[in-house]
Amino acid sequence: MPEDHTTSRRFGKVRYATIRKDFQQLRLAIRAHDSFAAEEAWEKCERWLEAISPAALRALDAEQKDRRTRNAAF
């Protein structure tokens, strides 16, 4: 049985711990007012926006529902 995205420890092949670490580095850079470190950290975080976007999760749910509906029709 496939894992539910709400209980999974991974986003694709990446662990959520890696995503949290990247965002923590961004927070620390912002708090330190270090714009160079913040820019570098942001570049790492940009790739994870889909993982934390509520819209992305709704789209994933809709896509899976659509796939189940199409498969049931055939």
N, C-alpha and C positions, 0 to 999 in steps of 0.2 A: 504494500500500500504506500503510495507516495506521501511524503511529508507535507503537512499543511504549512503555508508560509508564516502563520502566526506562531507555530511551535518549533520551526526549523532553527537550527544553529548556523545555517549557511544561507548565503544568497548566491545561488549558482555554485561555483566552486570556491567561493570566498567565505571565510568564517565571519560572523557578525562582530566578533572581537576585533578583527582587523579594521572593520569599518569604524567601530567605536574609538579605536586607537588613533586613526587618522583624524577624526573630528576632535578628539581631545588635544591633539597637537595644534590644531587650528585655534581652539579656545585659548590655549596657553600663549600662543603667538599674539593673539588679539589682546589679551590681558597685559602682555608685556609691551604693547604698543610697538611691536616689531613688524613693520609692514613687509619687509623682505621675507621673513619667516612665515608670515600670514599668507602671502601670495604663494609661496612654495607649498604650504599645507593645504591651501584651497585647491590647488591643482590636483592634489591627491584626493581630496574630498569630492570634487565634481563628478567623478565616476560613480560615486555611491548615491547620488541624488535619487536615482530611480529606486534604490532599495528602501529609501525612507519616505518616498512620496506617497501620500494616501491615494492620489489619482492613479499611480502606477499599480497599487494593490487592487483598486477597483477595476482597472483595465484587465489585470491578470484574472480576476474572478470572472469578469464578463467573457473573456476569451475562453476560459475553461468551460464555462456554462454553454457558450456557443458551440464549442467542440463536442461536448456531450450531446447537445441537441442534434447536431448534424449526424453524429455517429448513431444515435438512436433512430434516426429517420431512414437509415440505410440498412 
